[in-house]
Amino acid sequence: MPRLITDWRRVLLLSLSFWMQVAGLLVLILPELRYRWTGQDYDPYFAWWLGVLFLVAGLGGRLYQQGLSPWREWLRVVAVAFIVIVLAVIFAWPTLAAEATEQQTLDIAVPFIAKEEGERLAAYRDAVGIPTIGFGHTEDVYMGMTITHAQALALLREDAARHRAGLHRYFTLTTRAGRLPPTRDAAYTSTAFNCGVTAIGKSTATRRLNAGDVAGGCEALTWWDKAGGRVLRGLFERRRRERALCMIGVR
């Protein structure tokens, strides 16, 4: 009948192979749990390499005798974990292209959104009664307020930058680095500007992009063309233009 080894407590505490395999399993399981709980995806390529290398390190740990003092054993565990993470970054690096900068994206997104939103230099109340000015700006706006065209553009740039930053929290490292050229970044930013960061961040469009389905993600942006349960011509046409912008460079 199988029995536990006599020094199982010490092995459990100090075994390099045991803790490397635990780390490997956690790397593979925790991102999935995070996605289930928050809806935020992760970089599967990096996570895969990290998990595999931890498991390989665990197998290699079986070749070493467990006989070091506790602090030296834990030092070895930390050193091996560090080496594994460095190797994972090296292996994943080919997928990490130059990330689009905020300025590159906003140089495209701001004029695009400005054309879609329309400009009003005197404060007005939007459909739900919120004081609004410029290109849909609502923060610190009061009735009777007026601004110049230059001020309206500056406010739009600030608003677009905030929406882009919020949306980027839902993108994986691989998506931000390799799947978001400035044009596609601008398309997603425009849709988020119109529909809300959380809505687009948790949408099929973002999940598909994170999974590597760029064309599918761009297509899913067009689904956000309804208000009050029916398709609106204006939203339908805007989503088509955002899709076209999103698809630039897709073969």
PyMOL commands that set and color helices and strands:
alter all, ss='L'
color gray80, all
select helices_A, chain A and resi 8-14+16-38+44-61+70-95+102-117+149-168+173-179+182-195+197-201+204-210+214-221+233-246
alter helices_A, ss='H'
color red, helices_A
select strands_A, chain A and resi 120-125+131-134+226-227+230-231
alter strands_A, ss='S'
color yellow, strands_A
deselect
rebuild
show_as cartoon
